[in-house]
Structure formats: C-alpha cells, structure tokens
C-alpha cells in the first residue's frame, strides 16, 4: 500500500502560501527542465539532476535553499495584497512566477553559469533593487512626499536588467514570467491600491512588509 497518492497524503501541509506554491513547483520541476538551456551536455545533466533533487525535497527545504524565512513572509504579504486587488487566481500566478524565477536564477547562480558580464549585471541589479526597497520604505513612512510613478520606473529598470542577466539561459516562457511579475508590481493602479493611506487592511500588510524589509536591509541582504 505505498501508492503515489498515499505518499502525498503523508506529507505535512505547507505552512504558508509561498511554501504551498513551492510544493506545486516541485511537482512540475521535471516536466519543465527544458526551460533552462545550457551549451555543454555535462552542465545540462547537472542542472537536471539538481532539479530532480529539488523535486524530492519538502517545500520547506526548497524555500530554505532559495528563499529565506523573512523573504518568504514578504512574498506571502505581497500575495495578500495581490489577492485583495485582483483575486486569488492572479495572486497565485504572481507568486508562482516569482518563486519559479528565483529558483531558476538560483540554480544558474549556484552552478556558476553566469558570465563575468552577467555577474556585473547582477551586482547592478542588486544596487537598483536596494534603491527600490528604500523607496518603498520611503513611500510608506512619508507617503505624502513620494511620487508613486518613481516606483514604476525603478521596477522597469530592474525588469530590463533581469532580462539581460538571463537572456542566454532561460526560454521565452521564463522571460514572460519575468514580465508578468514586474508589470504587475509596477502597475500604478496596484501601487495606489496597496499604499492607500485610507485602507486599514492594506496599511497593516504594508507595515509587515516594511518591517521585514528593514530586517533584510539591516542584515545586508537587501
């Protein structure tokens, strides 16, 4: 009595939305191996082996490898905002796209598949993303002084850099996910909704995000 379905029932339930979606990612990892393209066959085999290993790990393990606990809470908070803004289907798609992108880029990075030029682009992305994070904090803490359109522009700059970093590594399907994530996040209507000072619910969610972002910035991770 060790059928596949019985084994699934024995697994513990995921504790958060990001962990639940990470588990869904595991179940499709092997079927999407063609999404990472490399030139050397040995590297290709190595990538597939790593993705197969990930598919056998628990969702908590996957999250710990690629997404730290604090970042996971931020993703869950973003999911809440997106769900309230455009519904569960879009929110799930957004979070799943973020997780898949992080995992794929993490695999590429851990296997030293980025060129020296791409590493420089990654460093530039980190600097831009750090500025974006500081701007989000500013938007929350001094709302009346900040132009939300600046966030849109900064998101678009990070979007362009991300495409450049993975241009020779990932398929058009993965690039489409990157566009979905950044286009959603930079949508001025979504930003206006999320940072609406009159929304008690959203204000509380943003407060949680800001607190976790401060934790990451103080630790030098953001």
C-alpha positions in Angstrom: 0.0 0.0 0.0 2.7 2.5 -1.0 1.0 4.2 -3.9 2.0 7.7 -5.0 -1.3 9.1 -3.8 -0.8 7.7 -0.3 2.7 9.1 -0.1 1.3 12.6 -0.9 -1.2 12.3 1.9 1.5 11.5 4.4 3.4 14.8 3.6 2.9 17.6 6.1 0.9 20.6 5.0 2.8 23.7 3.9 2.7 26.4 6.5 2.5 29.5 4.2 1.3 30.4 0.7 4.8 30.7 -0.6 5.6 27.2 0.7 2.4 25.8 -0.8 3.4 27.2 -4.2 6.9 26.0 -3.8 5.4 22.5 -3.4 3.5 22.9 -6.6 6.7 24.0 -8.3 8.3 20.7 -7.1 5.7 18.6 -8.8 6.3 20.3 -12.1 10.1 20.7 -11.9 10.9 17.6 -14.0 8.4 18.5 -16.7 9.9 22.0 -17.1 13.6 21.1 -17.3 13.8 22.3 -20.9 13.3 25.9 -19.6 16.9 26.2 -18.6 19.2 25.9 -21.6 23.0 25.4 -21.4 25.5 24.7 -24.1 27.5 21.8 -22.6 25.8 18.5 -22.1 27.5 17.8 -18.8 26.2 21.1 -17.4 22.7 20.2 -18.8 22.8 16.9 -17.0 23.9 18.6 -13.8 21.1 21.0 -13.9 18.5 18.3 -14.5 20.0 16.3 -11.6 19.7 19.3 -9.3 16.1 20.0 -10.3 15.2 16.3 -9.7 16.8 16.6 -6.3 14.7 19.7 -5.6 11.5 17.8 -6.7 12.2 15.2 -3.9 12.6 17.8 -1.1 9.9 19.2 1.0 8.5 22.6 0.2 10.2 23.9 3.4 13.5 22.7 2.2 13.1 24.3 -1.2 12.2 27.6 0.5 15.2 27.4 2.8 17.6 26.8 -0.2 16.4 29.7 -2.3 14.1 31.9 -0.1 15.0 32.8 3.5 12.2 33.0 6.1 12.0 36.8 6.1 11.8 37.0 2.3 9.1 34.3 2.4 7.0 36.4 4.7 7.4 39.3 2.3 6.2 37.1 -0.6 3.2 36.0 1.5 2.3 39.6 2.2 2.6 40.5 -1.5 0.3 37.6 -2.2 -2.3 39.0 0.3 -2.2 42.5 -1.4 -2.5 40.9 -4.9 -5.3 38.7 -3.8 -7.3 41.6 -2.4 -6.5 43.7 -5.5 -7.2 41.3 -8.4 -8.3 37.9 -6.9 -6.7 34.6 -5.9 -6.0 33.4 -9.4 -3.8 36.4 -10.3 -2.2 36.4 -6.9 -1.3 32.7 -7.2 0.1 33.3 -10.7 2.2 36.3 -9.5 3.7 34.4 -6.5 4.3 31.2 -8.5 6.1 33.3 -11.2 8.2 35.0 -8.6 9.2 31.6 -7.0 9.9 29.9 -10.3 12.1 32.8 -11.4 14.0 32.9 -8.1 14.6 29.1 -8.2 15.8 29.1 -11.8 18.1 32.0 -11.3 19.3 30.4 -8.0 20.2 27.2 -9.9 22.1 29.1 -12.5 24.0 31.1 -9.9 24.8 28.1 -7.7 26.2 26.2 -10.8 28.4 29.2 -11.8 26.6 29.5 -15.2 26.6 33.3 -15.3 29.4 35.0 -17.3 31.6 37.8 -15.9 29.4 40.3 -17.7 26.2 38.8 -16.3 27.7 38.9 -12.8 28.3 42.6 -13.2 24.7 43.0 -14.3 23.6 41.0 -11.2 25.6 43.5 -9.0 23.9 46.4 -10.8 20.5 44.7 -10.2 21.3 44.4 -6.5 22.1 48.1 -6.3 18.9 49.1 -8.2 16.8 46.7 -6.2 18.2 48.1 -2.9 17.3 51.6 -4.1 13.8 50.3 -5.0 13.4 48.8 -1.5 14.5 52.1 0.2 12.0 53.9 -2.0 9.2 51.5 -0.9 10.1 52.2 2.7 10.0 56.0 2.0 6.6 55.7 0.3 5.2 54.0 3.4 6.9 56.3 6.0 6.4 59.7 4.3 3.6 58.9 1.9 2.6 62.5 1.2 6.1 63.4 -0.2 6.6 60.5 -2.6 5.7 60.1 -6.2 4.4 56.6 -6.9 5.5 56.8 -10.5 9.1 56.7 -9.4 8.5 53.1 -8.1 7.1 52.2 -11.6 10.2 53.5 -13.3 12.5 51.7 -10.8 10.6 48.4 -11.3 11.0 48.7 -15.1 14.8 49.3 -14.7 15.0 46.1 -12.6 12.9 44.3 -15.2 15.2 45.2 -18.0 18.3 44.1 -16.0 16.7 40.8 -15.2 16.1 40.1 -18.9 19.7 40.9 -19.7 21.0 38.7 -16.9 19.1 35.5 -18.1 18.9 36.4 -21.8 21.1 33.4 -22.9 19.9 31.0 -20.2 16.1 30.9 -20.0 13.4 30.3 -22.5 10.8 32.8 -23.7 8.3 31.2 -21.3 10.6 32.2 -18.3 11.0 35.7 -19.8 7.2 36.0 -20.0 7.1 35.2 -16.2 9.6 37.9 -15.5 7.4 40.4 -17.5 4.3 39.3 -15.6 6.0 39.9 -12.2 7.4 43.3 -12.9 4.4 44.6 -15.0 2.1 43.6 -12.1 4.3 45.1 -9.4 4.9 48.4 -11.4 1.3 48.9 -12.3 0.4 52.4 -10.9 -3.1 51.3 -10.0 -1.8 48.4 -8.0 0.6 50.7 -6.2 -2.1 53.3 -5.5 -4.3 50.5 -4.1 -1.5 49.0 -2.0 -0.3 52.3 -0.5 -3.8 53.8 0.0 -3.5 55.5 3.4 -7.2 55.1 4.0 -7.1 51.3 3.8 -6.6 49.9 7.3 -6.1 46.4 5.9 -3.6 47.3 3.2 -1.7 49.6 5.6 -1.3 46.7 8.0 0.1 44.4 5.3 2.5 47.1 4.0 3.7 47.6 7.6 4.6 43.9 7.8 6.5 44.1 4.5 8.4 47.2 5.7 9.4 45.6 9.0 10.7 42.5 7.1 12.5 44.7 4.6 14.2 46.6 7.4 15.3 43.2 8.8 16.9 42.3 5.5 18.5 45.7 5.0 20.0 45.7 8.5 21.4 42.2 7.8 22.9 43.4 4.5 20.7 41.1 2.4 18.6 43.8 0.7 
